[in-house]
Amino acid sequence: MGLRHNLIKARTNKNLKQVDVARYLGLAKSTYCEIEHGHHNPSWEVAQRLEKFFGIPVGELLAISRDETGPGGE
């Protein structure tokens, strides 16, 4: 599972709306939505804030499975 799935799962597990996460991160809701939907990658600083907010290591949030990559994991 990739970042998109992990962010949606973490947010819904806490019964939060996108606007709640965006406020914590200091981002516009539209910017957070772009990150959550995979249209924009978070900066390292934002990734670290996501880690703190959700209590999930950055490496796990950013994890990409072989199924989400091309053939051979690329």
Backbone torsions as a table, in degrees:
resi	resn	phi	psi	omega
1	MET	NA	142.2	-177.9
2	GLY	-100.3	-173.0	-177.3
3	LEU	-54.8	-46.4	-178.0
4	ARG	-54.2	-54.1	-179.1
5	HIS	-61.5	-44.1	-177.1
6	ASN	-64.4	-39.4	178.8
7	LEU	-67.9	-44.0	179.6
8	ILE	-62.7	-44.9	-179.5
9	LYS	-63.0	-46.6	-179.4
10	ALA	-62.2	-42.5	-178.8
11	ARG	-66.9	-46.2	-178.0
12	THR	-70.4	-30.5	176.2
13	ASN	-63.2	-27.7	178.5
14	LYS	-96.1	7.2	-178.9
15	ASN	53.5	44.0	-179.5
16	LEU	-107.6	154.9	173.1
17	LYS	-95.3	161.0	178.7
18	GLN	-56.8	-38.2	-179.2
19	VAL	-63.0	-32.5	178.6
20	ASP	-64.7	-44.8	179.7
21	VAL	-68.1	-42.8	179.8
22	ALA	-58.6	-43.9	179.1
23	ARG	-60.5	-45.7	179.8
24	TYR	-59.8	-40.8	-177.6
25	LEU	-77.5	-14.1	-176.7
26	GLY	75.9	29.8	-179.0
27	LEU	-114.0	158.4	169.5
28	ALA	-67.6	148.5	179.0
29	LYS	-56.9	-39.5	-178.8
30	SER	-62.8	-36.7	178.6
31	THR	-66.9	-45.0	178.3
32	TYR	-62.9	-40.7	178.6
33	CYS	-59.1	-40.7	178.1
34	GLU	-63.1	-38.3	177.5
35	ILE	-67.4	-48.7	-176.6
36	GLU	-62.9	-31.6	-178.7
37	HIS	-94.1	6.2	174.3
38	GLY	79.6	14.4	179.1
39	HIS	-90.2	-10.5	-176.8
40	HIS	-149.7	137.0	177.2
41	ASN	-91.0	140.6	178.8
42	PRO	-72.8	149.2	172.4
43	SER	-68.3	167.4	178.5
44	TRP	-61.1	-39.8	179.7
45	GLU	-62.0	-44.7	178.8
46	VAL	-66.0	-40.1	177.8
47	ALA	-60.2	-40.1	178.4
48	GLN	-67.2	-37.1	177.1
49	ARG	-67.9	-36.3	175.8
50	LEU	-63.0	-42.4	177.8
51	GLU	-57.4	-47.6	-178.9
52	LYS	-65.5	-43.7	-176.8
53	PHE	-64.5	-47.6	-176.4
54	PHE	-90.4	-14.5	-178.0
55	GLY	71.0	28.9	179.9
56	ILE	-121.6	126.6	180.0
57	PRO	-55.3	143.3	-179.7
58	VAL	-51.5	-42.6	-179.6
59	GLY	-57.8	-37.0	178.1
60	GLU	-74.7	-39.8	178.2
61	LEU	-61.3	-39.9	-175.8
62	LEU	-88.1	-3.3	-176.0
63	ALA	-54.1	136.0	178.1
64	ILE	-121.7	125.9	179.0
65	SER	-82.5	163.5	177.7
66	ARG	-62.2	-30.6	-179.2
67	ASP	-65.3	-26.4	-177.7
68	GLU	-92.1	-4.5	178.7
69	THR	-106.1	177.7	178.8
70	GLY	-76.2	-176.6	178.0
71	PRO	-55.6	137.1	179.4
72	GLY	76.9	12.5	177.3
73	GLY	78.4	17.9	-178.9
74	GLU	-108.1	NA	NA
